[in-house]
Amino acid sequence: MPKANRDENPKQPRKEKRIVRDGKRGRWKSKHEFILSLLGYAIGIGNVWRFPYLCYRSGGAAFLIPYMLMVIVAGVPLFYLELLIGQFSSTGCTGMYRLAPLFRGAGIAQVIVNFFCVCYYSVLISYPIRMISYCFFKKVPWQDCNNPWNTNHCVSMQGMGPRNQTDFKTPSDEFFNLEVLRLSKGIAELGSIVWPQWISLLITWTIVYACLAGGIKTVGKVVYFTVPFPYLLLLILFGRGVTLPGSWMGIKFFLYPEWHRLLDVKVWTDAAIQMFFGMGPGWGGLVNMASFSDFRNKAKSDTYLIIAINVFTSIFAGFVVFSVLGFLSYKSGVPVANVATGGASLAFVTYPEAITMMPVPQLWGLLFYVMLFLLGVDTVVSFLSERILSILLFHSYCQFVQLEAITSSILDELRVLRKYKYLLTMFACLFLFLSSTIMCTNGGMFIVQLFDWYSSSLSVCAICFVEVIMVSWVYGVKNFMLDVEFMLGKRPSLYWRILWQWVTPLVLIFIFIMTAIFMRTITYNNIPYPTWAVALGWGICASSVIFIPLYILYIMIRKRATLCSSLRRRLKPMDWTPADPDDRAAYEAFRREHDMPGFMSESDTATGAAK
């Protein structure tokens, strides 16, 4: 514009940038659906195969001290914070960065982390489908060494006792690695597709799509079955486990406190990582699910309830698992410390070995693997539905909720696609299924392990740090607490302000540094990964969080005025208001009354850098 024209209109009225809201986004039909969906998201297979192993390895009952401390100072504040953000804004994880558009790259990072997680997690929860099919055989195929895939190293654990020999393999070990996985010699040898595993993966994604197709309405109905039923199965397995001979020897081993382990920094790091995987902050699923809840919902009580059930489930699962491991030790004569494992080895090698020593092993195997699948599929659906609606939908550690998160994120950003949600969900499931196919090859388990090892732990910690800094220091913790006061009628106490502003950010810095320092060397089945694979793993880690600084760099390149002015404008909130028109009008009056900061104007976003 020529200077003369600018002088004729020296002060144009400042028009704030407004976001077009979608009145058809959907809501939970009841509080029960919301609570069950949160449980499905926060409770998954990690509670069964990760927490018990970490607990025994890190000092037994003594591990509960650092774990509970991490839950209190990081898990609870982050969980509550994300519920409040989603509930106030009624938007998915990408839309939450309207609080400070400069940090929108963290939303992109969340989508990428969820993509990685859903891909490898869908493969993990397809393994129980394979195992379920074998439970209908007259004799479970991992019961002895008389099978075509067994080698000369196969030795039955029945009455085996202590052995000096170290190169032996159990029947269940050889069955899982040589028959189910048909494992290659390393990640460099991908081999061909294992077709039975590919079919199991296809069945998994078909089930996920069926749960997601109807959006939030379908998810709200499915969780009535997928959340309570695993608890029934867990209770049945517990009743069976504690009545087995030697079971209490395993439980004692699980809980026996080793207080000196509290001086080990690695124990505190493990506690922090387990908190992230157990509570689920930083992934976007909590924000996404809360965005469908009632605006006046009391989120604090929901936070306490979900986290309490989560912690109880982890400990209870430890009793279930170690009662069976104690029985395995009793029958085989091998010390509990030598039979105790974690992760996939616990679920698909050690536990199957134990149930072969029970009467009717097919029944106990069926119950255990149905429980694992349901725990896993819930989480994936929760992630997927909210990302495609915001990018992925539901709850199996994580399968269900992760997919919900992805679908919702996409639909929040590209509303024109909302009327094509069925097709979009189908396309997302098909794309993720095809992306996961490489993990169904002979070397697929090495790829699964690589993604599990590197794709999320550091990335989610960094995303959580950006979230809490954005709320507490950029937008301002005082302003955020006023938002909560408007929404719930009561301002959070000083306790929450101290946690959000000081304690939680410092704890996140500690977790990030310690996790990076104590990252263990990656192996699978005692096979080390080559240097190039480790470098690839770190590249996977960086590929998500790199978008946080890249987006800031993009804003700097697209600056309209001075660099400082451009960055400062994008640190202002952009139409950070409730979705309901009546609540929005009341909130804007509330902001004026309390002299809260203004929003970004349309001129601030004219370059398109922060639409």
C-alpha positions as CSV (number, residue, x, y, z in Angstrom):
1,M,0.0,0.0,0.0
2,P,1.4,3.5,-0.9
3,K,2.4,5.6,2.1
4,A,-0.1,8.3,1.3
5,N,-3.0,5.8,1.6
6,R,-1.6,4.5,4.8
7,D,-1.6,8.0,6.2
8,E,-5.2,8.6,5.3
9,N,-6.2,5.7,7.4
10,P,-3.5,5.7,10.1
11,K,-5.4,3.3,12.5
12,Q,-7.3,0.5,11.0
13,P,-9.6,-1.4,13.4
14,R,-7.9,-4.5,14.7
15,K,-9.9,-7.6,13.7
16,E,-9.1,-10.7,15.7
17,K,-8.5,-13.9,13.9
18,R,-11.4,-16.3,14.3
19,I,-11.6,-20.1,13.8
20,V,-14.7,-21.6,12.2
21,R,-16.1,-24.1,14.7
22,D,-17.6,-27.4,13.7
23,G,-21.0,-27.9,15.4
24,K,-21.1,-31.6,14.2
25,R,-17.9,-32.7,15.8
26,G,-19.7,-34.9,18.3
27,R,-19.9,-35.5,22.1
28,W,-19.8,-38.4,24.5
29,K,-23.3,-39.5,25.1
30,S,-22.6,-40.1,28.8
31,K,-19.9,-39.6,31.4
32,H,-19.5,-43.4,31.5
33,E,-18.4,-43.5,27.9
34,F,-15.7,-40.8,28.6
35,I,-14.4,-42.6,31.7
36,L,-14.2,-46.0,29.9
37,S,-12.5,-44.4,26.9
38,L,-9.9,-42.8,29.2
39,L,-9.3,-46.1,30.9
40,G,-9.0,-47.8,27.5
41,Y,-6.4,-45.3,26.5
42,A,-4.4,-45.2,29.8
43,I,-4.4,-49.0,30.5
44,G,-2.8,-51.3,28.0
45,I,-0.4,-54.2,27.5
46,G,2.4,-52.2,29.1
47,N,0.6,-52.6,32.4
48,V,0.8,-56.4,32.0
49,W,4.2,-57.0,30.4
50,R,6.3,-53.9,31.2
51,F,5.5,-52.7,34.7
52,P,5.8,-56.0,36.6
53,Y,9.2,-56.7,35.0
54,L,10.5,-53.2,35.7
55,C,9.2,-53.5,39.3
56,Y,11.1,-56.7,40.1
57,R,14.2,-55.6,38.1
58,S,14.4,-52.2,39.9
59,G,14.0,-53.2,43.5
60,G,10.6,-54.8,44.0
61,A,8.3,-52.8,46.3
62,A,11.1,-50.1,46.6
63,F,10.4,-49.3,42.9
64,L,7.0,-48.0,43.9
65,I,8.5,-45.1,45.7
66,P,10.2,-43.4,42.6
67,Y,7.3,-44.5,40.4
68,M,4.6,-43.0,42.6
69,L,6.7,-39.8,43.0
70,M,7.0,-39.5,39.2
71,V,3.2,-40.0,38.9
72,I,2.5,-37.3,41.5
73,V,5.0,-34.6,40.2
74,A,4.7,-35.3,36.5
75,G,2.0,-37.8,35.6
76,V,-1.0,-36.2,37.5
77,P,-0.2,-32.6,36.5
78,L,0.2,-33.4,32.8
79,F,-2.8,-35.7,32.8
80,Y,-5.0,-33.0,34.4
81,L,-3.5,-30.3,32.2
82,E,-4.3,-32.1,29.0
83,L,-7.9,-32.9,30.1
84,L,-8.5,-29.2,30.8
85,I,-7.0,-28.1,27.5
86,G,-9.1,-30.5,25.5
87,Q,-12.3,-29.8,27.5
88,F,-11.9,-26.0,27.3
89,S,-11.1,-25.8,23.6
90,S,-13.1,-28.8,22.2
91,T,-10.3,-29.4,19.7
92,G,-7.7,-32.1,19.1
93,C,-4.0,-32.2,19.8
94,T,-3.1,-30.1,16.8
95,G,-5.7,-27.4,17.6
96,M,-4.5,-27.1,21.2
97,Y,-1.5,-25.1,19.9
98,R,-3.8,-22.1,19.2
99,L,-2.6,-21.2,22.7
100,A,0.7,-20.2,21.2
101,P,0.8,-20.9,17.4
102,L,4.6,-20.6,17.3
103,F,4.7,-24.1,18.9
104,R,2.4,-25.8,16.4
105,G,5.3,-28.0,15.3
106,A,4.8,-29.9,18.5
107,G,1.4,-30.9,17.2
108,I,3.0,-32.2,14.0
109,A,5.5,-34.1,16.2
110,Q,2.6,-35.7,18.1
111,V,1.0,-36.9,14.8
112,I,4.3,-38.4,13.6
113,V,4.9,-40.2,17.0
114,N,1.4,-41.6,16.9
115,F,2.0,-42.8,13.3
116,F,5.1,-44.7,14.4
117,C,3.5,-46.1,17.5
118,V,0.3,-47.3,15.8
119,C,2.3,-49.0,13.0
120,Y,4.5,-51.2,15.3
121,Y,1.8,-51.5,18.0
122,S,-0.7,-53.0,15.5
123,V,1.9,-55.7,14.8
124,L,2.4,-56.4,18.5
125,I,-1.3,-56.8,19.1
126,S,-1.6,-59.0,16.0
127,Y,0.6,-61.6,17.7
128,P,-2.1,-62.5,20.3
129,I,-4.4,-63.3,17.3
130,R,-1.9,-65.9,16.1
131,M,-1.5,-67.3,19.5
132,I,-5.3,-67.5,20.0
133,S,-5.6,-69.6,16.8
134,Y,-3.1,-72.1,18.3
135,C,-5.2,-72.4,21.5
136,F,-7.8,-74.4,19.5
137,F,-5.3,-77.2,18.7
138,K,-5.7,-80.5,20.5
139,K,-2.2,-79.9,21.9
140,V,-0.6,-76.5,22.1
141,P,2.4,-76.6,19.7
142,W,4.9,-75.0,22.1
143,Q,4.4,-77.9,24.6
144,D,7.4,-80.0,23.6
145,C,10.4,-80.2,21.2
146,N,8.8,-82.7,18.8
147,N,7.9,-80.2,16.0
148,P,9.5,-79.6,12.6
149,W,10.8,-76.2,13.7
150,N,12.6,-77.4,16.8
151,T,16.4,-77.6,16.8
152,N,18.9,-79.7,18.8
153,H,19.1,-76.9,21.3
154,C,15.5,-77.3,22.4
155,V,15.1,-78.5,26.0
156,S,11.8,-78.9,27.9
157,M,11.6,-76.9,31.2
158,Q,9.5,-79.6,32.9
159,G,11.7,-80.7,35.8
160,M,14.8,-79.2,34.1
161,G,16.4,-77.8,37.2
162,P,19.5,-75.5,37.2
163,R,21.8,-76.0,34.2
164,N,25.3,-75.0,33.5
165,Q,24.5,-75.1,29.8
166,T,23.6,-71.6,28.4
167,D,22.8,-72.3,24.8
168,F,19.6,-74.2,25.3
169,K,16.2,-73.0,24.1
170,T,12.8,-73.8,25.5
171,P,10.0,-75.1,23.3
172,S,8.0,-71.9,23.6
173,D,11.1,-69.8,22.7
174,E,11.7,-71.8,19.5
175,F,8.0,-71.9,18.7
176,F,7.6,-68.1,18.9
177,N,10.9,-67.2,17.2
178,L,11.2,-70.0,14.6
179,E,7.5,-70.7,13.8
180,V,5.5,-67.6,14.6
181,L,8.1,-65.0,13.6
182,R,10.3,-67.2,11.5
183,L,13.0,-64.9,12.6
184,S,16.0,-64.0,10.4
185,K,19.6,-63.6,11.6
186,G,19.3,-59.8,12.0
187,I,17.7,-56.6,10.8
188,A,19.8,-56.6,7.7
189,E,18.0,-59.7,6.5
190,L,14.4,-58.8,6.1
191,G,13.5,-61.9,4.1
192,S,10.0,-62.5,2.8
193,I,6.6,-61.8,4.2
194,V,5.3,-64.3,6.9
195,W,1.9,-64.8,5.4
196,P,0.1,-66.1,8.6
197,Q,1.4,-63.0,10.4
198,W,0.3,-60.8,7.5
199,I,-3.3,-62.2,7.8
200,S,-3.3,-61.6,11.5
201,L,-2.3,-58.0,10.9
202,L,-5.1,-57.7,8.3
203,I,-7.6,-59.1,10.9
204,T,-6.4,-56.6,13.4
205,W,-6.9,-53.6,11.2
206,T,-10.3,-54.8,10.0
207,I,-11.4,-54.9,13.7
208,V,-9.9,-51.5,14.3
209,Y,-11.7,-50.0,11.3
210,A,-15.0,-51.6,12.4
211,C,-14.5,-49.9,15.8
212,L,-13.6,-46.5,14.2
213,A,-16.0,-46.3,11.3
214,G,-18.8,-44.6,13.3
215,G,-16.5,-42.1,14.9
216,I,-16.9,-41.1,18.6
217,K,-20.4,-42.8,18.7
218,T,-18.9,-46.2,17.8
219,V,-16.0,-45.8,20.2
220,G,-18.3,-44.8,23.0
221,K,-20.2,-48.1,22.6
222,V,-17.3,-50.4,22.0
223,V,-15.5,-49.4,25.2
224,Y,-18.4,-50.8,27.3
225,F,-17.0,-54.3,26.3
226,T,-13.3,-53.8,25.6
227,V,-12.5,-52.0,28.9
228,P,-14.3,-54.1,31.6
229,F,-13.9,-57.5,30.0
230,P,-10.0,-57.6,30.3
231,Y,-10.5,-57.0,34.0
232,L,-12.7,-60.0,34.3
233,L,-10.1,-62.1,32.5
234,L,-7.4,-60.7,34.6
235,L,-9.4,-61.6,37.7
236,I,-9.9,-65.2,36.5
237,L,-6.1,-65.5,35.7
238,F,-5.3,-64.2,39.2
239,G,-7.6,-66.7,40.8
240,R,-5.9,-69.5,38.9
241,G,-2.4,-68.1,39.4
242,V,-2.5,-67.8,43.2
243,T,-3.8,-71.4,43.6
244,L,-0.8,-72.9,41.8
245,P,2.0,-74.4,43.8
246,G,5.0,-72.0,44.1
247,S,2.9,-69.0,43.2
248,W,3.6,-67.1,46.3
249,M,7.3,-67.6,45.8
250,G,7.0,-65.6,42.6
251,I,4.8,-62.9,44.2
252,K,7.4,-62.5,47.0
253,F,10.1,-62.1,44.4
254,F,8.0,-59.5,42.7
255,L,7.4,-57.4,45.8
256,Y,10.5,-58.0,47.9
257,P,12.0,-54.5,48.5
258,E,15.7,-53.8,47.7
259,W,16.0,-50.4,49.3
260,H,19.6,-49.8,48.1
261,R,18.3,-49.7,44.5
262,L,16.8,-46.3,45.3
263,L,20.3,-44.8,45.0
264,D,20.5,-46.0,41.4
265,V,19.6,-43.2,39.0
266,K,18.6,-45.7,36.4
267,V,15.8,-46.9,38.6
268,W,14.4,-43.4,38.8
269,T,14.7,-43.1,35.0
270,D,12.8,-46.4,34.5
271,A,10.1,-45.1,36.8
272,A,9.8,-41.9,34.8
273,I,9.6,-43.7,31.5
274,Q,7.0,-46.1,32.8
275,M,4.9,-43.2,34.0
276,F,4.9,-41.8,30.5
277,F,3.8,-45.1,28.9
278,G,1.4,-45.8,31.7
279,M,-0.4,-42.4,32.1
280,G,-0.3,-41.4,28.4
281,P,0.5,-37.7,28.5
282,G,2.1,-36.1,25.5
283,W,0.6,-38.4,22.9
284,G,-2.5,-36.2,22.2
285,G,-5.1,-38.9,23.1
286,L,-6.0,-37.2,26.4
287,V,-6.6,-33.8,24.8
288,N,-8.6,-35.5,22.0
289,M,-10.9,-37.5,24.2
290,A,-11.5,-34.6,26.6
291,S,-12.4,-32.4,23.6
292,F,-15.6,-34.5,23.3
293,S,-16.6,-34.1,27.0
294,D,-19.0,-31.6,28.6
295,F,-17.6,-28.1,29.0
296,R,-18.4,-28.1,32.8
297,N,-17.1,-31.6,33.5
298,K,-15.1,-32.0,36.7
299,A,-11.8,-33.1,35.2
300,K,-9.8,-33.3,38.4
301,S,-11.9,-36.2,39.8
302,D,-11.5,-37.9,36.5
303,T,-7.8,-37.5,36.7
304,Y,-7.5,-39.0,40.2
305,L,-9.8,-41.9,39.3
306,I,-8.1,-42.9,36.1
307,I,-4.6,-42.7,37.5
308,A,-5.6,-44.6,40.6
309,I,-7.1,-47.4,38.5
310,N,-4.0,-47.4,36.3
311,V,-1.6,-47.8,39.2
312,F,-3.8,-50.5,40.8
313,T,-4.0,-52.4,37.4
314,S,-0.2,-52.4,37.1
315,I,0.4,-53.8,40.5
316,F,-2.5,-56.3,40.2
317,A,-1.1,-57.5,36.9
318,G,2.2,-58.0,38.6
319,F,0.5,-60.5,41.0
320,V,-1.1,-62.3,38.0
321,V,2.2,-62.6,36.1
322,F,4.6,-63.4,38.9
323,S,2.2,-66.0,40.5
324,V,2.5,-67.9,37.2
325,L,6.3,-67.3,37.0
326,G,6.6,-68.7,40.6
327,F,4.7,-71.8,39.4
328,L,7.1,-72.1,36.4
329,S,10.1,-71.9,38.7
330,Y,8.6,-74.5,41.1
331,K,7.9,-77.0,38.3
332,S,11.2,-76.5,36.4
333,G,13.6,-76.0,39.3
334,V,14.9,-72.8,37.7
335,P,15.1,-69.7,40.0
336,V,12.5,-67.1,39.5
337,A,15.2,-64.5,38.6
338,N,16.1,-66.7,35.6
339,V,12.6,-67.2,34.3
340,A,11.4,-63.6,34.8
341,T,11.3,-61.6,31.6
342,G,9.6,-58.5,30.3
343,G,8.0,-57.3,27.0
344,A,7.2,-59.6,24.2
345,S,9.3,-62.4,25.7
346,L,7.1,-62.5,28.8
347,A,3.9,-62.6,26.8
348,F,4.9,-65.0,24.0
349,V,7.7,-67.1,25.5
350,T,7.7,-67.3,29.3
351,Y,3.9,-67.2,30.0
352,P,3.1,-69.8,27.3
353,E,5.8,-72.0,28.8
354,A,4.1,-71.8,32.2
355,I,0.6,-72.6,31.0
356,T,1.8,-75.8,29.4
357,M,2.3,-77.1,32.9
358,M,-1.3,-76.4,33.9
359,P,-4.3,-78.6,33.1
360,V,-6.1,-77.5,29.9
361,P,-3.4,-75.1,28.8
362,Q,-5.6,-74.1,25.8
363,L,-8.1,-72.5,28.1
364,W,-5.6,-70.4,30.0
365,G,-3.8,-69.4,26.8
366,L,-7.0,-68.3,25.2
367,L,-8.0,-66.1,28.2
368,F,-4.6,-64.5,28.4
369,Y,-4.3,-63.7,24.7
370,V,-7.8,-62.4,24.4
371,M,-7.1,-60.1,27.3
372,L,-3.9,-58.9,25.7
373,F,-5.6,-58.2,22.4
374,L,-8.4,-56.2,24.0
375,L,-6.0,-54.2,26.0
376,G,-4.0,-53.5,22.9
377,V,-6.8,-52.7,20.5
378,D,-8.4,-50.2,22.8
379,T,-5.4,-48.0,22.8
380,V,-4.8,-48.0,19.0
381,V,-8.4,-47.1,18.3
382,S,-8.3,-44.2,20.8
383,F,-5.1,-42.8,19.1
384,L,-6.5,-43.2,15.6
385,S,-10.0,-41.9,15.9
386,E,-8.9,-38.6,17.4
387,R,-6.1,-37.9,14.9
388,I,-8.2,-38.6,11.8
389,L,-11.0,-36.8,13.5
390,S,-8.3,-34.5,14.9
391,I,-5.5,-38.3,13.3
392,L,-6.0,-42.1,14.5
393,L,-9.2,-43.9,17.0
394,F,-9.6,-46.2,20.3
395,H,-7.8,-48.3,23.2
396,S,-5.6,-51.8,22.9
397,Y,-2.3,-50.4,24.8
398,C,-3.1,-48.3,22.5
399,Q,-4.4,-49.2,19.2
400,F,-7.9,-47.9,19.6
401,V,-7.3,-44.5,21.2
402,Q,-4.3,-43.7,19.1
403,L,-6.2,-44.1,15.8
404,E,-9.1,-42.0,17.1
405,A,-6.5,-39.3,17.9
406,I,-5.2,-39.3,14.4
407,T,-8.5,-39.2,12.6
408,S,-9.8,-36.4,14.8
409,S,-6.6,-34.3,14.3
410,I,-7.0,-34.5,10.5
411,L,-10.6,-33.6,10.5
412,D,-10.0,-30.7,12.9
413,E,-7.5,-29.3,10.5
414,L,-9.3,-30.1,7.3
415,R,-13.0,-29.8,8.0
416,V,-14.0,-30.2,4.4
417,L,-13.0,-33.9,4.8
418,R,-15.5,-34.5,7.7
419,K,-18.3,-35.5,5.4
420,Y,-16.0,-38.2,4.0
421,K,-15.0,-39.5,7.4
422,Y,-15.8,-43.2,6.6
423,L,-13.5,-43.0,3.5
424,L,-10.9,-41.1,5.4
425,T,-10.9,-43.6,8.2
426,M,-10.7,-46.5,5.7
427,F,-7.8,-44.8,3.9
428,A,-6.0,-44.2,7.2
429,C,-6.4,-47.8,8.3
430,L,-5.3,-49.1,4.8
431,F,-2.3,-46.8,4.7
432,L,-1.2,-47.8,8.2
433,F,-1.8,-51.4,7.5
434,L,0.4,-51.2,4.4
435,S,3.0,-49.2,6.3
436,S,3.1,-52.0,8.9
437,T,3.5,-54.8,6.4
438,I,7.3,-54.6,6.5
439,M,7.1,-55.7,10.1
440,C,5.5,-59.0,9.0
441,T,8.7,-60.1,7.3
442,N,11.3,-62.5,8.7
443,G,13.2,-59.5,10.1
444,G,10.0,-57.7,11.1
445,M,10.5,-58.2,14.9
446,F,13.8,-56.3,14.6
447,I,12.0,-53.4,13.1
448,V,9.3,-53.5,15.7
449,Q,11.9,-53.4,18.4
450,L,13.7,-50.6,16.7
451,F,10.6,-48.4,16.7
452,D,9.6,-49.4,20.2
453,W,13.1,-48.5,21.4
454,Y,13.6,-45.1,19.7
455,S,10.3,-43.6,18.3
456,S,8.6,-42.3,21.4
457,S,10.3,-42.1,24.8
458,L,12.5,-39.0,24.2
459,S,10.0,-37.5,21.7
460,V,7.0,-37.6,24.1
461,C,9.1,-36.1,26.9
462,A,10.1,-33.2,24.7
463,I,6.4,-32.7,23.5
464,C,5.2,-32.6,27.2
465,F,7.9,-30.0,28.0
466,V,6.7,-27.8,25.1
467,E,3.1,-28.2,26.3
468,V,3.8,-27.2,29.9
469,I,6.0,-24.3,28.9
470,M,3.5,-23.1,26.4
471,V,0.7,-23.1,29.1
472,S,2.7,-21.9,32.1
473,W,5.1,-19.4,30.7
474,V,4.0,-18.3,27.2
475,Y,0.2,-18.1,27.6
476,G,0.7,-17.6,31.3
477,V,-0.3,-19.9,34.2
478,K,-2.4,-17.1,35.7
479,N,-4.4,-16.8,32.4
480,F,-4.8,-20.5,32.1
481,M,-6.1,-20.8,35.7
482,L,-8.6,-18.0,34.9
483,D,-9.8,-20.1,31.9
484,V,-10.3,-23.0,34.3
485,E,-12.1,-20.8,36.7
486,F,-14.5,-19.7,34.0
487,M,-15.1,-23.3,32.9
488,L,-15.4,-25.0,36.3
489,G,-16.4,-22.1,38.5
490,K,-13.3,-22.5,40.7
491,R,-9.7,-21.5,40.2
492,P,-7.1,-24.3,40.7
493,S,-5.1,-24.0,43.9
494,L,-1.6,-22.8,44.4
495,Y,-0.5,-26.4,44.4
496,W,-1.3,-26.8,40.7
497,R,0.4,-23.5,39.8
498,I,3.6,-24.6,41.5
499,L,3.5,-28.0,39.7
500,W,2.7,-26.6,36.2
501,Q,5.1,-23.7,36.4
502,W,8.1,-25.1,38.2
503,V,8.1,-28.7,39.4
504,T,6.9,-30.6,36.3
505,P,9.1,-28.7,33.8
506,L,12.2,-29.4,35.9
507,V,11.2,-33.1,36.3
508,L,10.7,-33.3,32.5
509,I,14.2,-31.9,31.9
510,F,15.6,-34.5,34.3
511,I,13.7,-37.3,32.6
512,F,14.9,-36.2,29.1
513,I,18.6,-36.0,30.1
514,M,18.6,-39.3,32.1
515,T,16.8,-41.2,29.4
516,A,19.3,-40.0,26.8
517,I,22.2,-40.9,29.0
518,F,21.1,-44.3,30.1
519,M,19.6,-45.5,26.8
520,R,20.6,-49.1,26.8
521,T,22.1,-50.9,23.7
522,I,19.3,-52.3,21.6
523,T,19.2,-56.1,21.1
524,Y,16.6,-58.7,20.3
525,N,16.9,-62.4,21.1
526,N,20.5,-61.6,22.2
527,I,21.3,-60.4,18.6
528,P,22.9,-56.9,18.6
529,Y,21.9,-54.3,16.1
530,P,24.5,-52.9,13.7
531,T,25.7,-49.3,14.0
532,W,23.7,-48.2,11.0
533,A,20.5,-49.5,12.6
534,V,21.2,-47.7,15.8
535,A,21.8,-44.5,13.8
536,L,18.5,-45.1,12.0
537,G,16.8,-45.4,15.4
538,W,18.1,-42.0,16.5
539,G,16.9,-40.7,13.1
540,I,13.4,-42.0,13.8
541,C,13.5,-40.3,17.2
542,A,14.6,-37.0,15.6
543,S,12.1,-37.2,12.7
544,S,9.2,-36.1,15.0
545,V,10.7,-33.6,17.4
546,I,12.6,-31.8,14.6
547,F,9.3,-30.3,13.5
548,I,9.2,-28.2,16.7
549,P,12.3,-26.0,15.7
550,L,11.5,-26.4,12.0
551,Y,8.1,-24.8,12.4
552,I,9.6,-21.9,14.3
553,L,12.2,-21.6,11.6
554,Y,9.4,-21.5,9.0
555,I,7.8,-18.7,10.9
556,M,11.1,-16.8,10.9
557,I,11.5,-17.2,7.2
558,R,7.9,-16.1,6.5
559,K,8.2,-13.0,8.8
560,R,6.4,-9.9,7.7
561,A,8.1,-7.3,9.8
562,T,11.1,-7.6,12.1
563,L,12.1,-11.1,13.3
564,C,11.2,-10.3,17.0
565,S,7.9,-8.8,16.0
566,S,7.0,-11.8,13.9
567,L,7.8,-14.3,16.6
568,R,6.1,-12.2,19.3
569,R,2.8,-12.1,17.3
570,R,2.7,-15.8,17.1
571,L,3.2,-16.2,20.8
572,K,-0.3,-14.7,21.2
573,P,-3.3,-17.0,21.5
574,M,-5.4,-17.5,18.4
575,D,-9.1,-17.5,19.1
576,W,-8.6,-19.5,22.3
577,T,-12.3,-19.7,23.2
578,P,-14.9,-22.4,24.0
579,A,-16.6,-24.0,21.0
580,D,-20.2,-23.3,22.2
581,P,-21.4,-19.8,21.0
582,D,-23.0,-19.0,24.3
583,D,-20.0,-20.0,26.3
584,R,-17.8,-18.1,23.9
585,A,-19.7,-14.9,24.3
586,A,-19.6,-15.2,28.1
587,Y,-15.9,-16.0,28.1
588,E,-15.0,-13.0,25.9
589,A,-16.8,-10.8,28.5
590,F,-14.9,-12.6,31.2
591,R,-11.6,-11.9,29.5
592,R,-12.3,-8.2,29.2
593,E,-13.3,-8.1,32.9
594,H,-10.0,-9.7,34.0
595,D,-7.9,-7.8,31.5
596,M,-6.5,-11.0,29.8
597,P,-4.3,-10.7,26.7
598,G,-5.8,-10.2,23.3
599,F,-5.8,-12.8,20.5
600,M,-3.9,-12.8,17.2
601,S,-5.4,-10.5,14.6
602,E,-6.1,-11.3,11.0
603,S,-3.2,-9.1,10.0
604,D,-0.9,-11.2,12.2
605,T,-1.7,-14.3,10.2
606,A,-1.9,-12.7,6.7
607,T,1.1,-14.5,5.5
608,G,-0.5,-17.9,6.2
609,A,2.2,-18.9,8.6
610,A,-0.2,-19.6,11.5
611,K,-3.6,-20.3,10.0
